[in-house]
Amino acid sequence: MDALYTAVATANGREGRAVSSDGQVDLPLAMPPALGGNGQGTNPEQLFAAGYAACFASALGLVGRQSRVDTSDVSVTAEVSIGKDETSFGLSVVLRVELPDALAGETGQLLIKQAHEVCPYSKATRGNIPVELVVE
């Protein structure tokens, strides 16, 4: 792969800071209350959810343009869960895709399936963690 862009960020654990090399991201990190933390910062699961939702929405836009279908009113919500697996901890994802009425049915389902094939986050997670696609 020839890289078109490389994002660089540094974090010093779940109870510290995450900072991007360009300074656009500079966030306090904290364990969520559900995992025993104080919740006074963001966490890796929230960051992953935001990135995956944005990337999948972008992939839907791409496949929509290729199919000459307007996807400007589509929104994606990513739910990233962390839990114990066989060896330590694992992730799972639910992608909730909200389609306008004009894309309900077969057309919308096809676009979502195509987006799941081209989205870099979907490619990275495929076969590694469960990802459920939900149309709303």
N, C-alpha and C positions, 0 to 999 in steps of 0.2 A: 504494500500500500504506500502510495506517495501522500504524505501528510499535507493537508491544505491549511491546517491550523492546529496548534498545540496549546491547550490550556495547562497552566502550571499553578498549583496551589500547595500550600504547606499547612499541615495541622499538627498539633502537639498533643493528641489524645482527645478523648471524649469530654474532658473537662478543661478545655483551653480555648484556643482560637483557631479559625481557619482563615487563611489569607491567600488571595491570588497574587501572582507575581506583578500584575498591573494595578493592584490596589482596588479593583472594582468589587471584590468580595473581601470583607473583613468582618467576620462574625464571631461572637462568643459561642462556644460549644458547651453543652451541658447534657447530662443524662436526662431523659424524660422521666417524669414522676412514675410512670408505669414500670420503669426499670430501677427505681430507687433513687433517682436524682431529684434535683430541685427544679428542673425545667427552665432555668434562667438563661437559656441559649438554645440555639438550634442543635440538631443532631444529624449524623450521617444519613439516617433513614429519610428525614425531611429533605435533605439536599438531593438525595437520589430520586425521591419522588418528584421534586420540582424539575430536575433535569430530564427524567424519563417522560413526564407529562409534556414538557416543552418540545422534546425531540419527537415524540409520537405525533403531536399536533402538527409539527413541521412536515413529518413524513406524510401525514394525511393531506396536507396542502400540496405536496409534490405529486402524489398519485392523483389528486383531484385535478391539478393543472394538466397532467399528462392525459387524463380522460376527459378534459374539458368540462369538469364539474366544479361548481362553486362550493368550496369548503370553508369559506370565510366565517361562517357562523357555527363551526364545529368547535367544541371544547373538550379537553381531556383532563381527567382527574386521575392521578396515580395514587394508589394506596400501597405503601411499602410496609410490610410486617416483618418483624424480627422475632425469632423464637428458637427454641432448642431443637436441634436435629440429632442424628445418630452420633455425631462426633463432637459437636460444640454448639455453634449457632448457625442459623440459616435465614435466608430471606424468601419472601414470596411477594408477588405483585398482583394487584387487580387494577386494570386500566378501565376506567369508566368513560366511555365516549358518548358525549351528548350530541346527537344529530338533529338538525332542523327537520321539520316535517317533510321538506322536499327530498331529503335523503333517506327517509325511512324505507325499510324493506331491503330488497335485493341489492340495489345500487350502493347503499350505505354499508351493507355487510361486505360487499366485494372490496370497497375502498379500505375498510378497516383491515381486512385480510391482506390486501396488497401493502398497506402501510406497515403492518407487522412484519412483512418480509423484508422491507427496505430500511426500517428504522434502525440506526446503529445500536441503540440500547436494546432493542428486541433481538438483534443479532448477537449481541454480547451475552444476553441472558439465556438465549435459546439452549435448552439441554442442561442448563446449570441451576436454574430456579424456576418454580412454577409461575407462569404468567397467565392470568385469566382475563379475557376480553369481554367486557359487558357493554351492551348498547343501551343507552337510556333515552 
